[in-house]
Amino acid sequence: MAAPLGAGGWGEAAVEHFQRGGRLAHRDGAGVRWWHAANSRLRARQAASSEAHMIEADVLLRGGKGDPIMAHPPETDSDITLQEWLDVIVNTDKGIKLDFKSLDAVQPSLELLERVKPQLRRPVWLNADILPGPNGSSSAVDAKGFLDTVTSVFPDVTLSLGWTTGWHPDQQNKGYDWTMVKEMAHICSTLSQPVTFPVRAALVRQSMSELCWLIQQSDRYSLTIWTGKEDVYSVEDLLYIRKNFDKSRVYYDVLEPQNSEFKKAIGIEC
């Protein structure tokens, strides 16, 4: 049974947490600012002193079998360990999203998180791509292994559960289909904590019916819109997403220049 989602807890919605703390004017996910890929000492320090609400970083084991470090494949080493990263971030007022590319990194990372939990009274998201998705080629993290490991240690954490995806400029890219969203809904139906689904901006517009249905399955669900560096999508695509979903249940972790153009279009300061 999940622990109560108390104020300042890991399962509190980011919009509610930052609005309650006076850092967000409205209950609107578009107002939550992100710092992406804080995977080095420099990036972690910059993120810590930035105006971001949420800091995203990637965790893997050094060389595939060492200590948890902050790096994104194909990198296998880093100048900062997860322990050092947490030492920096714990002294801020920012929420965190840790993205796991392999199951092996999860348990040792949870042990480090447990040590700083009393100092992290803010949103904590743990992310993994647990299902194959549109145009995806990477291996998914084992869903049962990830969920069993995380929920046995932190029943109150926010889960960020996604699909492996790809995007190709020279072909028509398929979106999230009914098989994908229904399998995700089935997996999440037995969970009691909040779940956000990271979905690729360039693939959302062709998946609106499916994603609307998925979000309607529980008021614990939200979307996090993200993008790859080479993806082609428009501000109009982001505005279309915003028009079709509850504003408090969609976050936008997107890159420039679309991020600034989107915020300007909806009247939110970057």
C-alpha positions as a printed NumPy array, in Angstrom:
array([[  0.   ,   0.   ,   0.   ],
       [  1.397,   3.393,  -0.952],
       [  2.238,   5.946,   1.678],
       [  0.024,   9.046,   1.812],
       [  1.015,  11.673,  -0.745],
       [  1.699,  14.402,   1.781],
       [  2.762,  17.962,   1.088],
       [  6.359,  18.033,  -0.024],
       [  6.388,  14.31 ,  -0.673],
       [  7.927,  12.534,  -3.641],
       [  4.523,  11.772,  -5.083],
       [  3.143,  15.308,  -4.945],
       [  2.369,  16.654,  -8.415],
       [  5.075,  19.071,  -9.541],
       [  2.51 ,  21.736, -10.451],
       [  1.006,  21.562,  -6.969],
       [  4.354,  21.495,  -5.168],
       [  5.798,  24.533,  -6.947],
       [  2.559,  26.494,  -6.858],
       [  2.235,  25.845,  -3.13 ],
       [  5.81 ,  27.061,  -2.672],
       [  5.136,  30.264,  -4.595],
       [  7.394,  29.335,  -7.52 ],
       [  4.569,  28.758,  -9.981],
       [  1.795,  31.27 , -10.597],
       [ -0.781,  28.815, -11.923],
       [ -1.505,  25.095, -11.799],
       [ -0.085,  24.737, -15.28 ],
       [  2.521,  22.167, -16.312],
       [  3.822,  24.467, -19.06 ],
       [  5.117,  26.811, -16.36 ],
       [  7.436,  24.183, -14.886],
       [ 10.972,  24.876, -16.134],
       [ 13.362,  22.002, -16.855],
       [ 17.122,  21.561, -16.852],
       [ 17.939,  18.659, -19.126],
       [ 20.894,  16.226, -19.017],
       [ 22.668,  17.51 , -15.913],
       [ 25.237,  14.743, -16.355],
       [ 28.513,  16.46 , -15.376],
       [ 29.9  ,  18.48 , -12.473],
       [ 29.529,  21.672, -14.5  ],
       [ 25.991,  20.907, -15.656],
       [ 24.931,  19.916, -12.132],
       [ 26.295,  23.176, -10.687],
       [ 24.64 ,  25.202, -13.44 ],
       [ 21.338,  23.412, -12.857],
       [ 21.57 ,  23.974,  -9.11 ],
       [ 21.917,  27.75 ,  -9.552],
       [ 19.399,  28.037, -12.395],
       [ 15.746,  29.063, -12.342],
       [ 14.665,  25.511, -13.246],
       [ 12.044,  23.737, -11.173],
       [ 13.002,  20.203, -12.243],
       [ 16.448,  18.774, -13.014],
       [ 16.734,  15.739, -15.284],
       [ 19.799,  13.502, -15.414],
       [ 20.721,  10.   , -16.579],
       [ 22.071,   7.233, -14.363],
       [ 24.114,   4.181, -15.326],
       [ 26.836,   2.064, -13.758],
       [ 30.425,   3.139, -14.443],
       [ 31.742,   0.794, -17.114],
       [ 28.553,  -1.245, -16.792],
       [ 29.359,  -2.648, -13.366],
       [ 30.788,   0.096, -11.118],
       [ 29.246,   2.877,  -9.034],
       [ 26.168,   4.767, -10.284],
       [ 27.305,   7.748, -12.343],
       [ 25.591,  10.484, -14.321],
       [ 25.915,   9.663, -18.02 ],
       [ 23.842,   8.892, -21.1  ],
       [ 24.727,   6.06 , -23.483],
       [ 26.965,   5.7  , -25.408],
       [ 28.988,   7.307, -22.59 ],
       [ 30.179,   4.833, -19.953],
       [ 32.046,   7.229, -17.65 ],
       [ 31.511,  10.642, -16.087],
       [ 33.201,  13.195, -13.851],
       [ 30.377,  12.953, -11.311],
       [ 28.85 ,  10.034,  -9.42 ],
       [ 25.226,   9.898,  -8.367],
       [ 26.352,  10.355,  -4.754],
       [ 28.21 ,  13.567,  -5.663],
       [ 25.3  ,  14.725,  -7.822],
       [ 22.827,  14.278,  -4.982],
       [ 25.166,  16.191,  -2.644],
       [ 24.867,  19.161,  -5.021],
       [ 21.139,  18.969,  -5.715],
       [ 19.937,  18.224,  -2.193],
       [ 20.924,  21.775,  -1.169],
       [ 18.537,  23.313,  -3.714],
       [ 14.755,  23.649,  -3.907],
       [ 14.502,  21.694,  -7.171],
       [ 12.715,  18.485,  -8.   ],
       [ 14.628,  15.709,  -9.752],
       [ 14.046,  13.191, -12.507],
       [ 16.496,  10.306, -12.726],
       [ 16.461,   8.38 , -15.989],
       [ 17.612,   4.755, -15.871],
       [ 18.853,   3.032, -19.02 ],
       [ 19.498,  -0.328, -17.33 ],
       [ 17.964,  -2.281, -14.478],
       [ 21.377,  -2.922, -12.917],
       [ 21.732,   0.73 , -11.938],
       [ 18.404,   0.966, -10.11 ],
       [ 18.992,  -0.824,  -6.783],
       [ 22.355,   0.821,  -5.932],
       [ 20.885,   4.2  ,  -6.894],
       [ 17.872,   3.705,  -4.62 ],
       [ 20.225,   2.991,  -1.719],
       [ 21.92 ,   6.366,  -2.29 ],
       [ 18.561,   8.117,  -2.631],
       [ 17.354,   6.609,   0.619],
       [ 20.167,   8.336,   2.51 ],
       [ 19.07 ,  11.79 ,   1.375],
       [ 15.315,  11.25 ,   1.399],
       [ 14.689,  13.389,   4.525],
       [ 16.311,  16.344,   2.74 ],
       [ 14.423,  15.836,  -0.527],
       [ 10.899,  16.963,   0.318],
       [  9.97 ,  17.76 ,  -3.254],
       [  8.976,  15.904,  -6.422],
       [ 11.232,  12.933,  -7.219],
       [ 10.624,  11.114, -10.49 ],
       [ 12.244,   7.82 , -11.449],
       [ 12.163,   7.147, -15.182],
       [ 12.667,   4.122, -17.412],
       [ 11.498,   3.136, -20.881],
       [  9.755,  -0.118, -20.008],
       [  7.998,  -0.92 , -23.31 ],
       [  8.955,  -0.911, -26.973],
       [  7.4  ,   2.066, -28.729],
       [  7.103,   3.743, -32.114],
       [ 10.198,   3.408, -34.32 ],
       [ 12.23 ,   2.317, -31.288],
       [ 15.411,   0.277, -31.598],
       [ 16.915,   0.35 , -28.08 ],
       [ 16.124,  -2.336, -25.527],
       [ 13.428,  -1.563, -22.974],
       [ 14.19 ,  -1.836, -19.258],
       [ 12.417,  -4.869, -17.783],
       [  9.075,  -3.495, -16.565],
       [  8.46 ,  -5.921, -13.711],
       [ 12.034,  -5.715, -12.482],
       [ 12.028,  -1.915, -12.495],
       [  8.622,  -1.499, -10.849],
       [  9.169,  -4.2  ,  -8.227],
       [ 12.562,  -2.751,  -7.269],
       [ 11.386,   0.858,  -7.068],
       [  8.017,   0.364,  -5.376],
       [  9.414,  -2.011,  -2.731],
       [ 11.78 ,   0.735,  -1.548],
       [  9.864,   3.931,  -2.406],
       [  6.097,   3.337,  -2.617],
       [  5.487,   7.108,  -2.718],
       [  7.818,   8.102,  -5.567],
       [  6.504,   9.443,  -8.889],
       [  7.063,   6.921, -11.681],
       [  7.966,   8.131, -15.159],
       [  7.244,   5.209, -17.484],
       [  7.931,   5.439, -21.173],
       [  8.448,   3.617, -24.438],
       [ 11.609,   3.229, -26.503],
       [ 11.163,   5.469, -29.549],
       [ 12.907,   6.704, -32.656],
       [ 12.405,   9.488, -35.151],
       [ 13.615,   9.469, -38.751],
       [ 13.627,  12.606, -40.938],
       [ 13.342,  10.717, -44.224],
       [ 10.236,   8.659, -43.499],
       [  6.74 ,   8.833, -42.06 ],
       [  7.029,   8.249, -38.34 ],
       [  4.343,   6.184, -36.661],
       [  2.877,   7.349, -33.367],
       [  1.905,   5.556, -30.164],
       [ -0.652,   2.936, -31.188],
       [ -3.477,   1.279, -29.243],
       [ -1.432,  -1.83 , -28.439],
       [  1.282,   0.327, -26.855],
       [ -0.999,   2.476, -24.718],
       [ -3.215,  -0.405, -23.624],
       [ -0.215,  -2.45 , -22.538],
       [  1.034,   0.543, -20.535],
       [ -2.416,   1.041, -18.995],
       [ -2.509,  -2.626, -17.993],
       [  0.908,  -2.397, -16.297],
       [ -0.048,   0.789, -14.442],
       [ -3.519,  -0.368, -13.375],
       [ -2.124,  -2.116, -10.287],
       [  0.038,   0.841,  -9.194],
       [ -1.074,   3.349,  -6.58 ],
       [  1.507,   6.117,  -7.032],
       [  1.479,   8.966,  -9.586],
       [  2.679,   8.072, -13.074],
       [  3.853,  10.436, -15.801],
       [  4.276,   9.135, -19.333],
       [  7.175,  10.677, -21.268],
       [  6.09 ,  11.039, -24.906],
       [  8.084,  12.334, -27.853],
       [  6.797,  15.681, -29.15 ],
       [  7.222,  14.736, -32.813],
       [  5.039,  11.636, -32.323],
       [  2.186,  13.008, -30.202],
       [ -0.011,  14.681, -32.796],
       [ -0.577,  11.405, -34.656],
       [ -1.37 ,   9.684, -31.337],
       [ -3.928,  12.023, -29.787],
       [ -6.811,   9.543, -29.466],
       [ -4.595,   6.928, -27.873],
       [ -2.87 ,   9.291, -25.424],
       [ -6.117,  11.038, -24.455],
       [ -7.573,   7.635, -23.636],
       [ -4.507,   6.68 , -21.588],
       [ -4.603,   9.854, -19.487],
       [ -8.315,   9.363, -18.82 ],
       [ -7.677,   6.007, -17.153],
       [ -6.613,   7.63 , -13.865],
       [ -6.339,  11.074, -12.318],
       [ -2.865,   9.993, -11.14 ],
       [ -1.566,  10.109, -14.726],
       [  0.177,  12.93 , -16.582],
       [  2.269,  13.404, -19.735],
       [  5.786,  14.772, -20.068],
       [  6.502,  16.036, -23.578],
       [ 10.16 ,  15.638, -24.584],
       [ 12.132,  15.867, -27.799],
       [ 15.266,  14.51 , -29.439],
       [ 17.899,  16.982, -30.685],
       [ 17.268,  16.196, -34.349],
       [ 13.468,  15.908, -34.183],
       [ 11.374,  18.115, -36.435],
       [  8.19 ,  19.429, -34.826],
       [  6.525,  22.821, -34.565],
       [  5.3  ,  25.166, -31.888],
       [  1.864,  24.546, -33.416],
       [  2.266,  20.878, -32.449],
       [  2.895,  21.915, -28.838],
       [ -0.079,  24.287, -28.89 ],
       [ -2.249,  21.472, -30.289],
       [ -1.203,  19.247, -27.385],
       [ -1.965,  22.018, -24.912],
       [ -5.421,  22.532, -26.415],
       [ -6.351,  18.855, -26.098],
       [ -5.207,  18.021, -22.546],
       [ -5.758,  19.329, -19.021],
       [ -3.033,  22.008, -18.585],
       [ -2.195,  20.774, -15.09 ],
       [ -1.391,  17.295, -16.392],
       [  1.131,  17.991, -19.16 ],
       [  4.786,  18.986, -18.648],
       [  7.046,  20.248, -21.44 ],
       [ 10.727,  19.293, -21.303],
       [ 11.541,  20.566, -24.804],
       [ 14.59 ,  22.184, -26.36 ],
       [ 15.203,  25.64 , -27.781],
       [ 14.085,  27.474, -29.798],
       [ 10.668,  25.779, -29.57 ],
       [ 10.599,  26.067, -25.776],
       [ 10.871,  29.88 , -25.766],
       [  8.538,  30.254, -28.752],
       [  5.937,  28.018, -27.083],
       [  6.132,  29.871, -23.767],
       [  5.814,  33.21 , -25.574],
       [  2.767,  31.964, -27.499],
       [  0.938,  31.002, -24.306],
       [  2.088,  34.008, -22.255],
       [  4.43 ,  32.244, -19.823],
       [  7.876,  33.619, -18.978],
       [ 10.815,  31.298, -19.653]])
